[in-house]
């Protein structure tokens, strides 16, 4: 089976500033963490996606993928690898590709969330959402730097926001949606303010 060239992303003019790239690294890692938690995928699925998208030169094995993910400033022991723009784009393409592959699960989870929200019930009431929230929380606490100010409710809100965002990234132009969202969020800074 012949692989297709990777989809294109919008031109980056101007290039992200170092602080913007740091924010982008953090957001990308959270998107991948949400996918991991929702569909229980691991590094092999990410490496397969990179291979399918002709991105193996940037992430061809577990070590290179680990180094890219470890670039996130939210990670414990981060700072081992600086992420460049091409690597960020590659992670965007892989994230959108994986979201597209698992679009039905993402849609089902968001549908449960909408139904439970409309009924005024907590998201844990749906097994799919409860499992997702538990896995997300566990993965986040295991891998990320401890933030004393991050309460469990904040972590749940973050997980649910990322889940809803995955709907947009799973669409045919998902990589563009994700890239634009990353640039906009990095302009606002990590706290969402300009």
N, C-alpha and C positions, 0 to 999 in steps of 0.2 A: 504494500500500500504506500503510495507516494505521499509525502507530507507537503502541506501547503506552506507558502511563505507566511511569516507572522503578520497579523493584522497591524495596520498602522495606527499610531496615536497622534494626537494633535501636535503641531510643532510647539516647541517650548521656547518662547521668546518673551522675556529673557529667561535664561536658565535659572532654576531655583537657587536661591542663596543657600549657604551651608546650613543655616538654621531651618530654612524651609525643607531642605532635604532631610534633616533630622526628624522633623515632624512627619514627613512623608513616610520615612522608614517605620516610625512608630505606628502610623495608621495602617500601613500595608500589613504589618505583622498581626495587628488586631483583626483585620479582615480574614487573613489565613487562619488565625486562631478560631474565629467564629465558624468558618467552614469545617475545620477539624472537629469542633465540638458538635456541630449539627449532623454531619454525615460520617463522622468517625473515620476520616481519611488521614493518612499518614504521609510520610516523606516520599514513599514509593509513588503514590498517586501524583504528588507534585512533580516528581522527576519524570514520570510518564507524560504529564502534560507539557513539561518543558521540552521533552523529546519530540512530541507531536507538533509543537510550535516552532521547531528548529532553534531552540534556545539552549541546547545542551552545552554549548560553549560557555555560557554564563552560569549554568547550574546543572552540571552533568553527573554529579554524584552527591551522596548524603553530606559529605564534608563541605562542599561548596554551597549547598543549600543551607546547611546549618550556619555557615559563616554569614550568608546574606541575611538570614532571619535574626542572627545574633547582633546584627548591626543596629537593631532597634534600641533607642535610648531607654525604653521601658524594661528591657530584658535584664535579668540578673547576669552579671559578668559581661555586660555589653561593651562595645568599644573595640572589639577585636578586629572588626572589619568596617571600613567606611564604605557606604553604598554610593555608587555613582549613578548618574541619570540613566544610563543604559540598563544597569541592574535593576533600578526601580521600575523602569518600563517593562522589563522582563517579568518581574513579580506581578505587575499589574496584569499582563497578558495571561500569566498562569492563573492568577486569582479569578479573572473573568471567565476563563476557559473552564475551570473547575466549578464555578457557580453555574455556568450554563449546563454542564453535565448533570448537576444535581438540582436543576430548576424545579422539578416536580416536588421534591422534598422541601425546598425553600418555600415554595408557594403553599404547600400544605401547612407548614409551620406558621407562616404569616396569616393564613386563613384561620387557624386555631386561635392565634393571638387576637385577631379582629373580633372573632365570635366571643371569646372570653371577656375582652375589654367591653364590648357592647352589653354583656350580661353583668358587668361589674364583678367578675370573678378573677382570682389571681391566675397568672399564666401557668403555674405549676399544675393546674387542674388537668391540662392535656399532657398525656404521657410524652409525646414528642417534644413539647416545650420544656417540660420538667427535666427530661434527660439532657436536653441541650443546655439549659441553664446550669444544671449541676456540673456537666462536663466543662462548660466554659469557665465556671467559677474555679473548678479544680485545676484546670490548665493554667488559668491566669495566676492563681496563687502559687502554683508550682514553678512557673517560669519567669514571672515578672518581679521587678523590684517591689518590695513591700511599700505601700503607701498608707501611712497611718490614717490619712483623711478619707481613704476610699472605703466607705461602708458597704455592706452586702447589698443594700438597696441601690447604691450607685453602680455596683458591678452588674446587678440585674438590669438596670436601665441601659448601661453600655451594651450588654449582650443583646438586648431587645432592639436597640437602635441599629446595631450591626446586622442583625437578622433582617430587619426591614430594608436596610441598604443593599443587602445581597440580592433582593428582588431586582433592583435596577442593574446590578452588575451581571446578572444572569441573562439579560436580554442580548439581542444580536449586537448592539453597540455598547455592550457592558464595559469593555476596556476603556472606551472614551468616557463613559459616565464616571468610572472609577478614577481615571486620571484627572479629569476636571474637578471632581470632588476633593481629591488629594491636594491639588493646587489651591483650591479655594480655602480648604481647612488650614493649610500651611500659611496662607496669607493672614488668617485670623489669629494664628498662634495656637499653642496647645490648649489654652483655656477658652478658645472660641472668640476672643476679642481681637480687634485689629491692632 
